[in-house]
Amino acid sequence: MFNACKELIDDAKGRSVDLVFKDLCLDILARAKQVLREEEFKELVDYASERIQEKAVISIDALR
């Protein structure tokens, strides 16, 4: 379940603009809190936090 949550966060990061991504992370974390052990949840929060802080990488080729 933990890995599935991480995959959801990664997928959302790749497909969303920053504001939408943050909302998706909050939704994923809210649901994950109900099913993950406390230590797993804390690790997922740290992971989501790192992903949120990453700068969005825009490919120059994608803009052409």
PDB file of N, H, CA, C and O in Angstrom:
ATOM      1  N   MET A   1       0.827  -1.183   0.000  1.00  0.00           N
ATOM      2  CA  MET A   1       0.000   0.000   0.000  1.00  0.00           C
ATOM      3  C   MET A   1       0.882   1.261   0.000  1.00  0.00           C
ATOM      4  O   MET A   1       0.592   2.242  -0.684  1.00  0.00           O
ATOM      5  N   PHE A   2       1.957   1.201   0.782  1.00  0.00           N
ATOM      6  H   PHE A   2       2.192   0.404   1.338  1.00  0.00           H
ATOM      7  CA  PHE A   2       2.878   2.337   0.856  1.00  0.00           C
ATOM      8  C   PHE A   2       3.459   2.657  -0.522  1.00  0.00           C
ATOM      9  O   PHE A   2       3.473   3.813  -0.945  1.00  0.00           O
ATOM     10  N   ASN A   3       3.936   1.627  -1.212  1.00  0.00           N
ATOM     11  H   ASN A   3       3.924   0.688  -0.869  1.00  0.00           H
ATOM     12  CA  ASN A   3       4.522   1.848  -2.542  1.00  0.00           C
ATOM     13  C   ASN A   3       3.487   2.356  -3.532  1.00  0.00           C
ATOM     14  O   ASN A   3       3.810   3.167  -4.400  1.00  0.00           O
ATOM     15  N   ALA A   4       2.262   1.896  -3.416  1.00  0.00           N
ATOM     16  H   ALA A   4       1.999   1.238  -2.711  1.00  0.00           H
ATOM     17  CA  ALA A   4       1.193   2.376  -4.296  1.00  0.00           C
ATOM     18  C   ALA A   4       0.949   3.865  -4.071  1.00  0.00           C
ATOM     19  O   ALA A   4       0.710   4.604  -5.025  1.00  0.00           O
ATOM     20  N   CYS A   5       1.007   4.303  -2.836  1.00  0.00           N
ATOM     21  H   CYS A   5       1.201   3.702  -2.061  1.00  0.00           H
ATOM     22  CA  CYS A   5       0.832   5.727  -2.525  1.00  0.00           C
ATOM     23  C   CYS A   5       1.966   6.550  -3.123  1.00  0.00           C
ATOM     24  O   CYS A   5       1.735   7.629  -3.670  1.00  0.00           O
ATOM     25  N   LYS A   6       3.195   6.039  -3.019  1.00  0.00           N
ATOM     26  H   LYS A   6       3.383   5.163  -2.575  1.00  0.00           H
ATOM     27  CA  LYS A   6       4.337   6.743  -3.609  1.00  0.00           C
ATOM     28  C   LYS A   6       4.180   6.838  -5.127  1.00  0.00           C
ATOM     29  O   LYS A   6       4.488   7.871  -5.722  1.00  0.00           O
ATOM     30  N   GLU A   7       3.704   5.767  -5.747  1.00  0.00           N
ATOM     31  H   GLU A   7       3.454   4.928  -5.263  1.00  0.00           H
ATOM     32  CA  GLU A   7       3.495   5.775  -7.193  1.00  0.00           C
ATOM     33  C   GLU A   7       2.422   6.785  -7.585  1.00  0.00           C
ATOM     34  O   GLU A   7       2.547   7.458  -8.608  1.00  0.00           O
ATOM     35  N   LEU A   8       1.373   6.893  -6.782  1.00  0.00           N
ATOM     36  H   LEU A   8       1.272   6.347  -5.950  1.00  0.00           H
ATOM     37  CA  LEU A   8       0.334   7.893  -7.052  1.00  0.00           C
ATOM     38  C   LEU A   8       0.910   9.303  -6.999  1.00  0.00           C
ATOM     39  O   LEU A   8       0.588  10.146  -7.837  1.00  0.00           O
ATOM     40  N   ILE A   9       1.754   9.551  -6.020  1.00  0.00           N
ATOM     41  H   ILE A   9       2.016   8.867  -5.339  1.00  0.00           H
ATOM     42  CA  ILE A   9       2.385  10.870  -5.891  1.00  0.00           C
ATOM     43  C   ILE A   9       3.283  11.140  -7.095  1.00  0.00           C
ATOM     44  O   ILE A   9       3.255  12.234  -7.659  1.00  0.00           O
ATOM     45  N   ASP A  10       4.077  10.151  -7.489  1.00  0.00           N
ATOM     46  H   ASP A  10       4.101   9.262  -7.031  1.00  0.00           H
ATOM     47  CA  ASP A  10       4.960  10.317  -8.647  1.00  0.00           C
ATOM     48  C   ASP A  10       4.158  10.562  -9.922  1.00  0.00           C
ATOM     49  O   ASP A  10       4.515  11.413 -10.735  1.00  0.00           O
ATOM     50  N   ASP A  11       3.083   9.817 -10.087  1.00  0.00           N
ATOM     51  H   ASP A  11       2.793   9.126  -9.426  1.00  0.00           H
ATOM     52  CA  ASP A  11       2.240   9.979 -11.270  1.00  0.00           C
ATOM     53  C   ASP A  11       1.610  11.366 -11.299  1.00  0.00           C
ATOM     54  O   ASP A  11       1.556  12.014 -12.344  1.00  0.00           O
ATOM     55  N   ALA A  12       1.139  11.809 -10.149  1.00  0.00           N
ATOM     56  H   ALA A  12       1.183  11.283  -9.300  1.00  0.00           H
ATOM     57  CA  ALA A  12       0.530  13.143 -10.069  1.00  0.00           C
ATOM     58  C   ALA A  12       1.561  14.226 -10.377  1.00  0.00           C
ATOM     59  O   ALA A  12       1.235  15.226 -11.017  1.00  0.00           O
ATOM     60  N   LYS A  13       2.789  14.036  -9.932  1.00  0.00           N
ATOM     61  H   LYS A  13       3.054  13.224  -9.412  1.00  0.00           H
ATOM     62  CA  LYS A  13       3.850  15.020 -10.180  1.00  0.00           C
ATOM     63  C   LYS A  13       4.108  15.167 -11.675  1.00  0.00           C
ATOM     64  O   LYS A  13       4.313  16.274 -12.171  1.00  0.00           O
ATOM     65  N   GLY A  14       4.095  14.058 -12.378  1.00  0.00           N
ATOM     66  H   GLY A  14       3.927  13.159 -11.975  1.00  0.00           H
ATOM     67  CA  GLY A  14       4.382  14.084 -13.802  1.00  0.00           C
ATOM     68  C   GLY A  14       3.254  14.614 -14.658  1.00  0.00           C
ATOM     69  O   GLY A  14       3.477  15.005 -15.803  1.00  0.00           O
ATOM     70  N   ARG A  15       2.043  14.636 -14.121  1.00  0.00           N
ATOM     71  H   ARG A  15       1.862  14.319 -13.190  1.00  0.00           H
ATOM     72  CA  ARG A  15       0.883  14.986 -14.934  1.00  0.00           C
ATOM     73  C   ARG A  15       0.175  16.263 -14.505  1.00  0.00           C
ATOM     74  O   ARG A  15      -0.838  16.632 -15.100  1.00  0.00           O
ATOM     75  N   SER A  16       0.681  16.937 -13.497  1.00  0.00           N
ATOM     76  H   SER A  16       1.503  16.637 -13.014  1.00  0.00           H
ATOM     77  CA  SER A  16      -0.053  18.073 -12.938  1.00  0.00           C
ATOM     78  C   SER A  16       0.817  19.320 -12.827  1.00  0.00           C
ATOM     79  O   SER A  16       2.038  19.237 -12.688  1.00  0.00           O
ATOM     80  N   VAL A  17       0.166  20.469 -12.891  1.00  0.00           N
ATOM     81  H   VAL A  17      -0.826  20.537 -13.004  1.00  0.00           H
ATOM     82  CA  VAL A  17       0.860  21.714 -12.565  1.00  0.00           C
ATOM     83  C   VAL A  17       1.023  21.761 -11.050  1.00  0.00           C
ATOM     84  O   VAL A  17       0.349  21.023 -10.331  1.00  0.00           O
ATOM     85  N   ASP A  18       1.904  22.616 -10.566  1.00  0.00           N
ATOM     86  H   ASP A  18       2.451  23.216 -11.150  1.00  0.00           H
ATOM     87  CA  ASP A  18       2.266  22.615  -9.146  1.00  0.00           C
ATOM     88  C   ASP A  18       1.083  22.758  -8.190  1.00  0.00           C
ATOM     89  O   ASP A  18       0.998  22.020  -7.209  1.00  0.00           O
ATOM     90  N   LEU A  19       0.175  23.687  -8.454  1.00  0.00           N
ATOM     91  H   LEU A  19       0.244  24.287  -9.251  1.00  0.00           H
ATOM     92  CA  LEU A  19      -0.948  23.887  -7.529  1.00  0.00           C
ATOM     93  C   LEU A  19      -1.858  22.668  -7.474  1.00  0.00           C
ATOM     94  O   LEU A  19      -2.308  22.272  -6.399  1.00  0.00           O
ATOM     95  N   VAL A  20      -2.127  22.079  -8.623  1.00  0.00           N
ATOM     96  H   VAL A  20      -1.762  22.401  -9.496  1.00  0.00           H
ATOM     97  CA  VAL A  20      -2.960  20.876  -8.663  1.00  0.00           C
ATOM     98  C   VAL A  20      -2.230  19.726  -7.987  1.00  0.00           C
ATOM     99  O   VAL A  20      -2.842  18.937  -7.267  1.00  0.00           O
ATOM    100  N   PHE A  21      -0.928  19.629  -8.217  1.00  0.00           N
ATOM    101  H   PHE A  21      -0.432  20.270  -8.802  1.00  0.00           H
ATOM    102  CA  PHE A  21      -0.140  18.570  -7.606  1.00  0.00           C
ATOM    103  C   PHE A  21      -0.210  18.647  -6.083  1.00  0.00           C
ATOM    104  O   PHE A  21      -0.355  17.622  -5.416  1.00  0.00           O
ATOM    105  N   LYS A  22      -0.110  19.834  -5.538  1.00  0.00           N
ATOM    106  H   LYS A  22       0.008  20.666  -6.079  1.00  0.00           H
ATOM    107  CA  LYS A  22      -0.181  19.995  -4.084  1.00  0.00           C
ATOM    108  C   LYS A  22      -1.527  19.525  -3.552  1.00  0.00           C
ATOM    109  O   LYS A  22      -1.586  18.861  -2.517  1.00  0.00           O
ATOM    110  N   ASP A  23      -2.605  19.861  -4.245  1.00  0.00           N
ATOM    111  H   ASP A  23      -2.557  20.400  -5.086  1.00  0.00           H
ATOM    112  CA  ASP A  23      -3.934  19.410  -3.829  1.00  0.00           C
ATOM    113  C   ASP A  23      -4.049  17.890  -3.908  1.00  0.00           C
ATOM    114  O   ASP A  23      -4.622  17.258  -3.020  1.00  0.00           O
ATOM    115  N   LEU A  24      -3.503  17.310  -4.972  1.00  0.00           N
ATOM    116  H   LEU A  24      -3.038  17.823  -5.693  1.00  0.00           H
ATOM    117  CA  LEU A  24      -3.535  15.855  -5.111  1.00  0.00           C
ATOM    118  C   LEU A  24      -2.742  15.183  -3.996  1.00  0.00           C
ATOM    119  O   LEU A  24      -3.167  14.161  -3.457  1.00  0.00           O
ATOM    120  N   CYS A  25      -1.598  15.753  -3.652  1.00  0.00           N
ATOM    121  H   CYS A  25      -1.253  16.583  -4.090  1.00  0.00           H
ATOM    122  CA  CYS A  25      -0.793  15.201  -2.551  1.00  0.00           C
ATOM    123  C   CYS A  25      -1.569  15.219  -1.240  1.00  0.00           C
ATOM    124  O   CYS A  25      -1.557  14.244  -0.489  1.00  0.00           O
ATOM    125  N   LEU A  26      -2.232  16.317  -0.974  1.00  0.00           N
ATOM    126  H   LEU A  26      -2.241  17.109  -1.584  1.00  0.00           H
ATOM    127  CA  LEU A  26      -3.018  16.408   0.258  1.00  0.00           C
ATOM    128  C   LEU A  26      -4.119  15.357   0.284  1.00  0.00           C
ATOM    129  O   LEU A  26      -4.380  14.752   1.324  1.00  0.00           O
ATOM    130  N   ASP A  27      -4.761  15.141  -0.850  1.00  0.00           N
ATOM    131  H   ASP A  27      -4.549  15.632  -1.694  1.00  0.00           H
ATOM    132  CA  ASP A  27      -5.816  14.137  -0.935  1.00  0.00           C
ATOM    133  C   ASP A  27      -5.247  12.730  -0.735  1.00  0.00           C
ATOM    134  O   ASP A  27      -5.815  11.924   0.002  1.00  0.00           O
ATOM    135  N   ILE A  28      -4.133  12.445  -1.389  1.00  0.00           N
ATOM    136  H   ILE A  28      -3.672  13.100  -1.988  1.00  0.00           H
ATOM    137  CA  ILE A  28      -3.489  11.136  -1.239  1.00  0.00           C
ATOM    138  C   ILE A  28      -3.068  10.911   0.208  1.00  0.00           C
ATOM    139  O   ILE A  28      -3.277   9.827   0.753  1.00  0.00           O
ATOM    140  N   LEU A  29      -2.475  11.929   0.835  1.00  0.00           N
ATOM    141  H   LEU A  29      -2.305  12.809   0.392  1.00  0.00           H
ATOM    142  CA  LEU A  29      -2.030  11.796   2.226  1.00  0.00           C
ATOM    143  C   LEU A  29      -3.203  11.603   3.178  1.00  0.00           C
ATOM    144  O   LEU A  29      -3.115  10.819   4.123  1.00  0.00           O
ATOM    145  N   ALA A  30      -4.293  12.309   2.936  1.00  0.00           N
ATOM    146  H   ALA A  30      -4.365  12.946   2.168  1.00  0.00           H
ATOM    147  CA  ALA A  30      -5.471  12.166   3.802  1.00  0.00           C
ATOM    148  C   ALA A  30      -6.008  10.738   3.758  1.00  0.00           C
ATOM    149  O   ALA A  30      -6.391  10.176   4.785  1.00  0.00           O
ATOM    150  N   ARG A  31      -6.030  10.169   2.580  1.00  0.00           N
ATOM    151  H   ARG A  31      -5.719  10.625   1.747  1.00  0.00           H
ATOM    152  CA  ARG A  31      -6.521   8.790   2.444  1.00  0.00           C
ATOM    153  C   ARG A  31      -5.504   7.781   2.971  1.00  0.00           C
ATOM    154  O   ARG A  31      -5.873   6.775   3.575  1.00  0.00           O
ATOM    155  N   ALA A  32      -4.225   8.058   2.739  1.00  0.00           N
ATOM    156  H   ALA A  32      -3.925   8.876   2.248  1.00  0.00           H
ATOM    157  CA  ALA A  32      -3.176   7.144   3.181  1.00  0.00           C
ATOM    158  C   ALA A  32      -3.115   7.055   4.701  1.00  0.00           C
ATOM    159  O   ALA A  32      -2.798   5.999   5.249  1.00  0.00           O
ATOM    160  N   LYS A  33      -3.412   8.143   5.377  1.00  0.00           N
ATOM    161  H   LYS A  33      -3.669   9.001   4.932  1.00  0.00           H
ATOM    162  CA  LYS A  33      -3.370   8.156   6.847  1.00  0.00           C
ATOM    163  C   LYS A  33      -4.310   7.109   7.437  1.00  0.00           C
ATOM    164  O   LYS A  33      -4.066   6.580   8.521  1.00  0.00           O
ATOM    165  N   GLN A  34      -5.375   6.823   6.716  1.00  0.00           N
ATOM    166  H   GLN A  34      -5.573   7.254   5.835  1.00  0.00           H
ATOM    167  CA  GLN A  34      -6.369   5.863   7.202  1.00  0.00           C
ATOM    168  C   GLN A  34      -5.917   4.413   7.057  1.00  0.00           C
ATOM    169  O   GLN A  34      -6.432   3.537   7.752  1.00  0.00           O
ATOM    170  N   VAL A  35      -4.956   4.145   6.158  1.00  0.00           N
ATOM    171  H   VAL A  35      -4.538   4.856   5.594  1.00  0.00           H
ATOM    172  CA  VAL A  35      -4.595   2.752   5.888  1.00  0.00           C
ATOM    173  C   VAL A  35      -3.138   2.398   6.194  1.00  0.00           C
ATOM    174  O   VAL A  35      -2.806   1.218   6.315  1.00  0.00           O
ATOM    175  N   LEU A  36      -2.275   3.389   6.321  1.00  0.00           N
ATOM    176  H   LEU A  36      -2.544   4.347   6.223  1.00  0.00           H
ATOM    177  CA  LEU A  36      -0.861   3.104   6.577  1.00  0.00           C
ATOM    178  C   LEU A  36      -0.547   3.118   8.070  1.00  0.00           C
ATOM    179  O   LEU A  36      -1.225   3.767   8.866  1.00  0.00           O
ATOM    180  N   ARG A  37       0.508   2.378   8.422  1.00  0.00           N
ATOM    181  H   ARG A  37       1.060   1.851   7.775  1.00  0.00           H
ATOM    182  CA  ARG A  37       1.003   2.470   9.799  1.00  0.00           C
ATOM    183  C   ARG A  37       1.594   3.857   9.989  1.00  0.00           C
ATOM    184  O   ARG A  37       1.946   4.522   9.015  1.00  0.00           O
ATOM    185  N   GLU A  38       1.705   4.294  11.226  1.00  0.00           N
ATOM    186  H   GLU A  38       1.419   3.754  12.018  1.00  0.00           H
ATOM    187  CA  GLU A  38       2.183   5.647  11.541  1.00  0.00           C
ATOM    188  C   GLU A  38       3.558   5.928  10.937  1.00  0.00           C
ATOM    189  O   GLU A  38       3.775   6.993  10.358  1.00  0.00           O
ATOM    190  N   GLU A  39       4.484   4.984  11.067  1.00  0.00           N
ATOM    191  H   GLU A  39       4.308   4.119  11.537  1.00  0.00           H
ATOM    192  CA  GLU A  39       5.834   5.197  10.531  1.00  0.00           C
ATOM    193  C   GLU A  39       5.818   5.278   9.003  1.00  0.00           C
ATOM    194  O   GLU A  39       6.558   6.069   8.420  1.00  0.00           O
ATOM    195  N   GLU A  40       4.984   4.471   8.355  1.00  0.00           N
ATOM    196  H   GLU A  40       4.382   3.829   8.829  1.00  0.00           H
ATOM    197  CA  GLU A  40       4.861   4.545   6.895  1.00  0.00           C
ATOM    198  C   GLU A  40       4.266   5.881   6.475  1.00  0.00           C
ATOM    199  O   GLU A  40       4.702   6.487   5.496  1.00  0.00           O
ATOM    200  N   PHE A  41       3.269   6.333   7.221  1.00  0.00           N
ATOM    201  H   PHE A  41       2.915   5.841   8.016  1.00  0.00           H
ATOM    202  CA  PHE A  41       2.633   7.602   6.892  1.00  0.00           C
ATOM    203  C   PHE A  41       3.627   8.756   7.010  1.00  0.00           C
ATOM    204  O   PHE A  41       3.671   9.629   6.143  1.00  0.00           O
ATOM    205  N   LYS A  42       4.418   8.764   8.074  1.00  0.00           N
ATOM    206  H   LYS A  42       4.382   8.056   8.779  1.00  0.00           H
ATOM    207  CA  LYS A  42       5.416   9.823   8.242  1.00  0.00           C
ATOM    208  C   LYS A  42       6.431   9.808   7.104  1.00  0.00           C
ATOM    209  O   LYS A  42       6.836  10.863   6.614  1.00  0.00           O
ATOM    210  N   GLU A  43       6.837   8.622   6.687  1.00  0.00           N
ATOM    211  H   GLU A  43       6.507   7.766   7.085  1.00  0.00           H
ATOM    212  CA  GLU A  43       7.778   8.510   5.572  1.00  0.00           C
ATOM    213  C   GLU A  43       7.135   9.013   4.276  1.00  0.00           C
ATOM    214  O   GLU A  43       7.800   9.656   3.464  1.00  0.00           O
ATOM    215  N   LEU A  44       5.852   8.723   4.083  1.00  0.00           N
ATOM    216  H   LEU A  44       5.312   8.201   4.743  1.00  0.00           H
ATOM    217  CA  LEU A  44       5.143   9.192   2.892  1.00  0.00           C
ATOM    218  C   LEU A  44       4.997  10.709   2.907  1.00  0.00           C
ATOM    219  O   LEU A  44       5.111  11.351   1.863  1.00  0.00           O
ATOM    220  N   VAL A  45       4.748  11.285   4.071  1.00  0.00           N
ATOM    221  H   VAL A  45       4.656  10.764   4.920  1.00  0.00           H
ATOM    222  CA  VAL A  45       4.669  12.744   4.192  1.00  0.00           C
ATOM    223  C   VAL A  45       6.009  13.368   3.804  1.00  0.00           C
ATOM    224  O   VAL A  45       6.048  14.355   3.070  1.00  0.00           O
ATOM    225  N   ASP A  46       7.098  12.793   4.294  1.00  0.00           N
ATOM    226  H   ASP A  46       7.066  11.990   4.889  1.00  0.00           H
ATOM    227  CA  ASP A  46       8.432  13.295   3.932  1.00  0.00           C
ATOM    228  C   ASP A  46       8.667  13.188   2.431  1.00  0.00           C
ATOM    229  O   ASP A  46       9.202  14.109   1.814  1.00  0.00           O
ATOM    230  N   TYR A  47       8.269  12.069   1.851  1.00  0.00           N
ATOM    231  H   TYR A  47       7.834  11.321   2.352  1.00  0.00           H
ATOM    232  CA  TYR A  47       8.444  11.854   0.415  1.00  0.00           C
ATOM    233  C   TYR A  47       7.636  12.873  -0.386  1.00  0.00           C
ATOM    234  O   TYR A  47       8.150  13.475  -1.329  1.00  0.00           O
ATOM    235  N   ALA A  48       6.381  13.062  -0.013  1.00  0.00           N
ATOM    236  H   ALA A  48       5.963  12.572   0.753  1.00  0.00           H
ATOM    237  CA  ALA A  48       5.522  14.028  -0.710  1.00  0.00           C
ATOM    238  C   ALA A  48       6.083  15.436  -0.570  1.00  0.00           C
ATOM    239  O   ALA A  48       6.055  16.219  -1.520  1.00  0.00           O
ATOM    240  N   SER A  49       6.587  15.753   0.601  1.00  0.00           N
ATOM    241  H   SER A  49       6.610  15.117   1.372  1.00  0.00           H
ATOM    242  CA  SER A  49       7.163  17.071   0.842  1.00  0.00           C
ATOM    243  C   SER A  49       8.361  17.328  -0.074  1.00  0.00           C
ATOM    244  O   SER A  49       8.502  18.414  -0.635  1.00  0.00           O
ATOM    245  N   GLU A  50       9.215  16.321  -0.218  1.00  0.00           N
ATOM    246  H   GLU A  50       9.100  15.438   0.238  1.00  0.00           H
ATOM    247  CA  GLU A  50      10.365  16.449  -1.118  1.00  0.00           C
ATOM    248  C   GLU A  50       9.909  16.660  -2.557  1.00  0.00           C
ATOM    249  O   GLU A  50      10.456  17.501  -3.271  1.00  0.00           O
ATOM    250  N   ARG A  51       8.911  15.898  -2.977  1.00  0.00           N
ATOM    251  H   ARG A  51       8.467  15.216  -2.397  1.00  0.00           H
ATOM    252  CA  ARG A  51       8.415  16.006  -4.356  1.00  0.00           C
ATOM    253  C   ARG A  51       7.773  17.373  -4.599  1.00  0.00           C
ATOM    254  O   ARG A  51       7.904  17.931  -5.688  1.00  0.00           O
ATOM    255  N   ILE A  52       7.090  17.908  -3.606  1.00  0.00           N
ATOM    256  H   ILE A  52       6.984  17.454  -2.721  1.00  0.00           H
ATOM    257  CA  ILE A  52       6.457  19.223  -3.746  1.00  0.00           C
ATOM    258  C   ILE A  52       7.521  20.305  -3.900  1.00  0.00           C
ATOM    259  O   ILE A  52       7.340  21.253  -4.663  1.00  0.00           O
ATOM    260  N   GLN A  53       8.625  20.163  -3.179  1.00  0.00           N
ATOM    261  H   GLN A  53       8.772  19.392  -2.559  1.00  0.00           H
ATOM    262  CA  GLN A  53       9.671  21.181  -3.212  1.00  0.00           C
ATOM    263  C   GLN A  53      10.515  21.147  -4.479  1.00  0.00           C
ATOM    264  O   GLN A  53      11.209  22.115  -4.790  1.00  0.00           O
ATOM    265  N   GLU A  54      10.458  20.038  -5.211  1.00  0.00           N
ATOM    266  H   GLU A  54       9.893  19.252  -4.958  1.00  0.00           H
ATOM    267  CA  GLU A  54      11.226  19.946  -6.449  1.00  0.00           C
ATOM    268  C   GLU A  54      10.713  20.967  -7.457  1.00  0.00           C
ATOM    269  O   GLU A  54       9.510  21.205  -7.563  1.00  0.00           O
ATOM    270  N   LYS A  55      11.614  21.546  -8.171  1.00  0.00           N
ATOM    271  H   LYS A  55      12.591  21.352  -8.085  1.00  0.00           H
ATOM    272  CA  LYS A  55      11.234  22.478  -9.227  1.00  0.00           C
ATOM    273  C   LYS A  55      10.701  21.678 -10.407  1.00  0.00           C
ATOM    274  O   LYS A  55      11.214  20.605 -10.725  1.00  0.00           O
ATOM    275  N   ALA A  56       9.691  22.199 -11.039  1.00  0.00           N
ATOM    276  H   ALA A  56       9.274  23.070 -10.780  1.00  0.00           H
ATOM    277  CA  ALA A  56       9.156  21.549 -12.232  1.00  0.00           C
ATOM    278  C   ALA A  56      10.167  21.679 -13.361  1.00  0.00           C
ATOM    279  O   ALA A  56      10.676  22.765 -13.639  1.00  0.00           O
ATOM    280  N   VAL A  57      10.440  20.581 -13.990  1.00  0.00           N
ATOM    281  H   VAL A  57      10.027  19.699 -13.765  1.00  0.00           H
ATOM    282  CA  VAL A  57      11.385  20.572 -15.098  1.00  0.00           C
ATOM    283  C   VAL A  57      10.590  20.646 -16.394  1.00  0.00           C
ATOM    284  O   VAL A  57       9.731  19.809 -16.667  1.00  0.00           O
ATOM    285  N   ILE A  58      10.895  21.660 -17.177  1.00  0.00           N
ATOM    286  H   ILE A  58      11.594  22.341 -16.955  1.00  0.00           H
ATOM    287  CA  ILE A  58      10.202  21.841 -18.445  1.00  0.00           C
ATOM    288  C   ILE A  58      11.185  21.554 -19.567  1.00  0.00           C
ATOM    289  O   ILE A  58      12.257  22.154 -19.641  1.00  0.00           O
ATOM    290  N   SER A  59      10.816  20.653 -20.414  1.00  0.00           N
ATOM    291  H   SER A  59       9.946  20.166 -20.353  1.00  0.00           H
ATOM    292  CA  SER A  59      11.664  20.320 -21.549  1.00  0.00           C
ATOM    293  C   SER A  59      11.499  21.375 -22.632  1.00  0.00           C
ATOM    294  O   SER A  59      10.379  21.705 -23.022  1.00  0.00           O
ATOM    295  N   ILE A  60      12.604  21.894 -23.108  1.00  0.00           N
ATOM    296  H   ILE A  60      13.514  21.626 -22.790  1.00  0.00           H
ATOM    297  CA  ILE A  60      12.580  22.888 -24.182  1.00  0.00           C
ATOM    298  C   ILE A  60      11.938  22.288 -25.429  1.00  0.00           C
ATOM    299  O   ILE A  60      11.208  22.966 -26.152  1.00  0.00           O
ATOM    300  N   ASP A  61      12.221  21.004 -25.672  1.00  0.00           N
ATOM    301  H   ASP A  61      12.815  20.454 -25.085  1.00  0.00           H
ATOM    302  CA  ASP A  61      11.650  20.350 -26.842  1.00  0.00           C
ATOM    303  C   ASP A  61      10.130  20.281 -26.766  1.00  0.00           C
ATOM    304  O   ASP A  61       9.459  20.332 -27.797  1.00  0.00           O
ATOM    305  N   ALA A  62       9.588  20.169 -25.585  1.00  0.00           N
ATOM    306  H   ALA A  62      10.132  20.128 -24.748  1.00  0.00           H
ATOM    307  CA  ALA A  62       8.138  20.097 -25.425  1.00  0.00           C
ATOM    308  C   ALA A  62       7.477  21.417 -25.783  1.00  0.00           C
ATOM    309  O   ALA A  62       6.301  21.446 -26.146  1.00  0.00           O
ATOM    310  N   LEU A  63       8.221  22.504 -25.684  1.00  0.00           N
ATOM    311  H   LEU A  63       9.176  22.480 -25.389  1.00  0.00           H
ATOM    312  CA  LEU A  63       7.659  23.819 -25.978  1.00  0.00           C
ATOM    313  C   LEU A  63       7.711  24.167 -27.463  1.00  0.00           C
ATOM    314  O   LEU A  63       7.078  25.129 -27.898  1.00  0.00           O
ATOM    315  N   ARG A  64       8.447  23.406 -28.226  1.00  0.00           N
ATOM    316  H   ARG A  64       8.961  22.624 -27.872  1.00  0.00           H
ATOM    317  CA  ARG A  64       8.595  23.705 -29.661  1.00  0.00           C
ATOM    318  C   ARG A  64       7.464  23.166 -30.468  1.00  0.00           C
ATOM    319  O   ARG A  64       7.440  23.333 -31.687  1.00  0.00           O
TER     320      ARG A  64
END
